[in-house]
């Protein structure tokens, strides 16, 4: 029963991410600035990891866990990179100089190289459940740190120029942060409340992003 | 001395189209347009040719905004609003 709910939520999350991807690519399309490409890349990766999760949870009921561990690993890495892509977009959005553009290009190239290398490394050796569990906790803590940075960045941006319109996104990132924190708790004690908190908070996070995106693009259209 | 932020091409396009929009499709003298946009005349001519090729204006010698040009201004403003809401900075 829980697995079915989980698969459904993963699919809904993936759909929401792919809708968001269409909005997230617009800053890059309209400004031509490659430093905004991290946002669509991040949401694209995030959506892809939810698709993989749905697939793995579905397969879990059909076959043994062991062959799926590598896919779990890939999903873990891809999700962390998704948050990394989003965070570097925020970091570089405030420094539009020639030097920062060069650093951005180097950072992006390094990140892509690191992502490919990480995926290659996990696809070669045999993965044990024990090593996966350790890696999972390390990746979750890394995600927490990255999301915390994004929260601080967006809050600072809101405080600099307070506007009711700009408060929703920092709040959404805090919801994502709590969701990741709950995921860590769920891994430690396996409580059902933590399990549902992860999924519900993630849906709330994505819903806020969708609301903000639709408001920015479609409310403006109505007013025009 | 206060440093003036460097504008990228898209920002200049938007500024140019917004000036044309504020003129309400009346005939615009290119030298006035140059002063308002604050760019060298030869650069202004290049921008006007590019905008005409993109279908955002009609006739670069006496530029007038097209429907596509109006849509561009609207879309540009929406994206700026979206970026502001997202907590992204854009200069």
Interface residues (C-beta under 8 A of the other chain):
Chain A: X23 X26 X27 X30 X31 X32 X33 X36 X39 X89 X90 X93 X94 X96 X153 X154 X157 X158 X163 X165 X166 X168 X169 X170 X212 X213 X215 X216 X217 X220 X221 X224
Chain B: X8 X9 X10 X11 X74 X75 X76 X77 X78 X79 X81 X82 X83 X84 X85 X86 X87 X88 X89 X90 X91
